[in-house]
Amino acid sequence: MRLGRYRRRKTRRKKKGRVVKFAVLAIGLGWVVSGCTRPAAPSGESSTGQPADTAETTETVEKRETASSPLGEGIVVSDEDRAIAGELRQAGLDYRAEGQYEDAIAALEKAVETDPESVSGHVILGWTLHLEKRADEATKVLETARSRWPEEVSLLNALGIVYLVGGKLEKAVETHEQAVTLNPENEIGHYNLSLAYQRLAEPGTAIEHAERATELEPFNPHPWVALAIAHQSNDDAEQASAAYQQATALESGYLYSDFLGHLETAGFSAGQIEETEQLRQAVVE
């Protein structure tokens, strides 16, 4: 993947982009007017639909990284290289949105090579490898980055999710516990801690984190489903049913069995999806 190729694609799409932006705005207004809810966000995303690796604006990330980049290895990144890396990251995100993961990963690897001091570059690359189910590579990228930026919450969120999906529950807990300690309002961390503790047969702690996640993101149905199965594991059918009904009020798809498959992308294990199906049946019946 060459940067020139991306720039040509970007130029060709400029006029089209204006039409698309207007269409997106119209759709957004339609959601508000009709009272429909937006699609639920996966565990690696906020309720606004932004993935964990791009939760901050580009401007905010670049300002923070420019001010506090750990240049302990003697690496000096020029403004020109930062700009090129930024374009490569955006190219990677665009390719990823189009489902072109090979091109996305190539662009993101080049971005990290061009500007190794960008935290977001490492996070986006690791997360994209995770989405492509290249778990070992994703883990290596994110663990290496964590050794350099041990208190970067977005990095801890991404790595914690990779651990969770990979079944490394103790590591997932340790990583997300650090993330919520650094930022107690980190809804992604609390949500994934609930899923991890539920699988570790610690329903009380799972309930605590799920409740905190619902407080932070009350309009995202995923934390309510996590809270429901946590209560179910705690043998509290009444509370489990109440939480699940709240999820169905936010997203009616949870009333139907076929809809539950998407919970895999939200960090639920196969066993947790089966538990959700049992709860769904109890609520619907």
Secondary structure, 3 states (H helix, E strand, C coil): CCHHHHHHHHHHCHHHHHHHHHHHHHHHHHHHHHCCCCCCCCCCECCCCCEHHHCCCHHHHHHHHHHHCCCCCCCCCCHHHHHHHHHHHHHHHHHHHCCCHHHHHHHHHHHHHHCCCCHHHHHHHHHHHHHCCCHHHHHHHHHHHHHHCCCCHHHHHHHHHHHHHCCCHHHHHHHHHHHHHHCCCCHHHHHHHHHHHHHCCCHHHHHHHHHHHHHHCCCCHHHHHHHHHHHHHCCCHHHHHHHHHHHHHHCHHHHCHHHHHHHHHHCCCHHHHHHHHHHHHHHHC
